[in-house]
Amino acid sequence: MPDVVAVVGPTAAGKSEAALRIAERLHGEVVNADSMQLYRGMDVGTAKLTQDERRGVPHHLLDVWDVTVTANVATYQALARDALDRLRQNGRTAVLVGGSGLYVRAALDALEFPGTNAAIRERLEAEGAAHGPDALHARLSGLDPVAAQRIGPANVRRTVRALEVIELTGRPFSEGPGMETYAASVYDTSYVGIAPEMATLDERIEARVDEMWERGLVAEVAHLAEAGLRDGVTARRALGYQQVLAFLDGATTEEHAREHTKQATRRFARRQLSWFRRDPRIAWFDQAAGAVAAAT
């Protein structure tokens, strides 16, 4: 039995249920690798399982950060390694689950991440706000065309990070963690991916967003706004949350916010699939049942 079973794939594919069922079969415990489920209070919009939905299976690395904290993959790596090491020492199988590709790799692969510099990042973000994302992306294209090709102009956060790393290290971002060929694994890991047909996935995304609205996403975002969500560099940009904030701020209608969330989530799911499909270690299934059978 491997130390870790990694359950990956796009949003709304059924990863959480698959991970839960695998953990139940193997008497294991779930470790979160979804960057947005690390935030306290971001429950409805991230489809975070409730305590009842976890069916008594221990879950780790949920509700770690306040929404004002900027996500940091190096910090997550340390937290994840600590959780995975403790489970291994206790003879428990870890079921790592999430759709944040770099977070999965940070937990499982022998990668080292460059540090951060708040002053550089703030300057780049200010430039992006003043001159637009295309100008930042054009600069990245000149410095590191490989990274620019992989990071679309709309992904301002990733563009800023790439430019920050280049400035800090003097090396292309494309040579750093998450962009290079796959490094050695830290743990004995079995990788299973869930990827339904795109038409099915789109239907699930549509249904999930509608369910989030029915379960009170607008009220959740309004509550988190009072707790500083607008000040959170990472959290405020989460799918659904940024759209609802725009509605609450009067920049759009609620119906447009809902439809925009669906569109943005469909695009995001395709980017997730593109990321994970590059990893030859993943065995793919079109539904959770296949992933569970393969892992157990």
N, C-alpha and C positions, 0 to 999 in steps of 0.2 A: 504494500500500500504506500503511495507517495506521501511525502510530508504535507504537500499542498495540492488541492484541486482548485484550479483557477477557472472560474466561470465568466466568460466575457461575451461581448456582442453589443449590438446597438440598443438604444433605449426602447422600452416597450416590447422587447423580444421575449421576455419571460425569465430573465436571469435570476431574479430574487426567489421565485418559486423553485426553480431548478436547484439553486444553491441550498435552499431550505431542505428540499427533499434529499439531496446528496448528504447533507449534514446529518439528517435523521437516519439515513441508511448506515452511515459510517460512524455514528456516535461522535460526530465532529462539531466544530464551532465555526461560525461565519465571521469573516473579517471583511470590512467594507473597503472597497477601492473606487468608490464614486466620490469625486471631489466635492460635490455639492451636498451629499448626505453627511459630510463632516460638520456641517453647520447646524447649531442648535436652533430649533424653531422652524427650520426649512423642511417641513414634513410633507404637507400636501403636494407642493409643487415638485418635490423630488421623488414622489411615490415611495417614501420611506415606510417600511413595514411598521405597523403598530405593535405594541407589546403582545397583544392577542394574536396577531398575524404571524408572529415569530414562533408560535407553538412551543414555547419553552426552550428553544434552541438559543444558546448564548450568542450574542452579536457584539462585535468589537469595532471600535473606531466610528461609531455614530455619535453625533452631538458632541463633537470635540471642541469646536471653535465658535466664538461669537460671530455674528454677521459682519462686524466691523473689521475682522481679521483678514488680511490678505493671504490667500492660499499660497503655500510654498511646498513644492514637491520634495525638496530635501528634508523639510520638517516631517512631512508625511512619511517619507522613507524610514526615518528613525522610529516613528510610532509604529509603522507596519512591521518592521523587522523585530521590534520588541514583542509585539503581539504574536507573531509567527514563531519566534524563538521560544516563548513561554509555552505555547501550545505544543510544540515539538517536544520540549522537555517534559511536559506532562503526559506525553503519549497520545495526544489528541490530533486528529486530522484537521487541518485548517482548510476551510473552503473560502477562498478569496474571490469576491464577486464585485464586478463593477464595469462600467463602460468608459472610464477615463483611462485611455490607453497608456499614457505616460505614468500614471499612478500605479497601474498594474506592473509595468516594467520596473519602476522604482522599487517596488516591494520585492520582486522576484529575481531581477537580474543584477549582475555585478557592475553597477553603474555608479559613477560619482558625478555630482551635480555642481556646477559653478555657483558661487555665492550670489548675493544680490546687493545692490547699492541703491538706497532709497532716493538719493539725490539725482542719480542718472535716470532712474525710472520716472521720477516726477518730471524731470526736464523733457524726456521723450513723450510722456503723456500730454504735457502742455503743448508740445509742438504738434502732436497729433490733433489736439483739440483746436489749435489755431489754424493749421494748414490742411487738415483733413487726413484720413487714413491712406489715401492714394500716395500722398507725398512721403509718408513714412515707408510705405511699401516700396516705393521707387528707390529710396535710399537703400533698403535691404537688398533689392535686386542688384544694385551696383556693388554691394559689399559681399553678398553671398547669394548668387542666383539659384543655387540648389535649394537653399532654405526658402527663398521667396517663391519658388515654384510649388513647394509643398504647403506653404502658409498663404492662404488667400488674402487679398487686400482687406476683406471684411473682418478678418480676425485680428483686430487691433491689439488685443492683449498679447497674443503670441508674437506679433510683429515687434512690439515694444520689448518683449523678453529677448527675442533674437538679437535686436540691436544692443540691448543692455549687455548680453553675454559677449558679443563681439567687442564691445568697448572695454569690458572688464578683462577679457582673456587675450585679445588680439588675434583670436582664431575664428574661423567661420563657425557659425552656429550649427551648420549641417554636420560638422565633425563631432558634435557633442552628444550627450545621452538622448535617446529617443529618436535620433535621426540616422544613426549609423547601423551597420549590420548588427545582428543580434549577439549580445554578449553572453558569457557563461552564466548559467543559472546559479543562484545562491542555494536554492532548495531543490530537492527532488520533487518535480512538479508535473502534474498531468493537466493539460490544457483542453478545455472543451468550450466550443463557441456555439452560440444559438443565433441563427439568422433565418427567420422565416422568409418566404417569398416577399418581394417588395410590396406587392399589392396588399398582402395580408398585414405586413408591418405598418403600412400607411393607415390601414383601417384601425389597427390597435392604437396607433398614435392619436388618431382622431377621437377614438373612444376614451382614451386616457385623459386627454386634455379636457374633454367635456366632463368627465368624472371629477377632475380636479376642481373645475368651476363649481360643480354641484356640492363638493365636499368643503367648499369655503376657501378657495385659493385667494380670492380678493380680500377677504377678512384677514387671512394669514399675512398677506403682504402688508396690509395696512397696519397690523400689529407690529410687524418687524420694522416698518418704516419708523415707528415711534422709538424703536430700540436702536436706530442708527443704520438701517439697511442702506440708505442712500450714501452713507459714508464708506460702505464696504466696497473696496475696489473690485473684489472678485464676486462676492455674493450678489450684488445688485445687478450683475450682468447675467445671472442664471436664467435659463429659459423659463418663460412664464413670469418670473419676477420682474424682469426689466419691462416686459409688456404691460403688466398690471401697474407698475409704477408710472408708466407713461399715461395710463388711464386715470390713475389717482391724481396725477399732476395736471389733468385736463388737456393733455397733448393728443389724445385719441379717444375713440369710443370704446366701451367695454366689449362690444361685439368685434370690433376691429382688433382689439388686444387678444381676444380669444383666437381669432382666425390667424393672426400673425404668429401666435404661439404654435399653432399647428404647422404652419409653413416652415417656421424656423426649426422646429423639432424634426420635421421630415428631412430637411437639409442636414441637420446635425447627425441624424442616424446614418445617412449615407457617408458622411466623413468618418464616423466611427467604424463603419464596415471597411472603408478604404484603409484605415490604419491597421485594423486587426487582420485583414486579409493578407497583409504583407508578412505576417508571422507564420512561418512554416510549421511551428510546433502545435498549432491549434487544430484539433479535429472538429469539424463543423457538423451541426445538426439543425434541422429546420424547426424543431420543437423541443420543449424542455424534457419530454419523456426520453428522447434519444440521448440527450446529454446525461441524464441521470443513469441510464443503462450503461453508457460508456464509462462513466466514472466509477461505477460500483460493480 
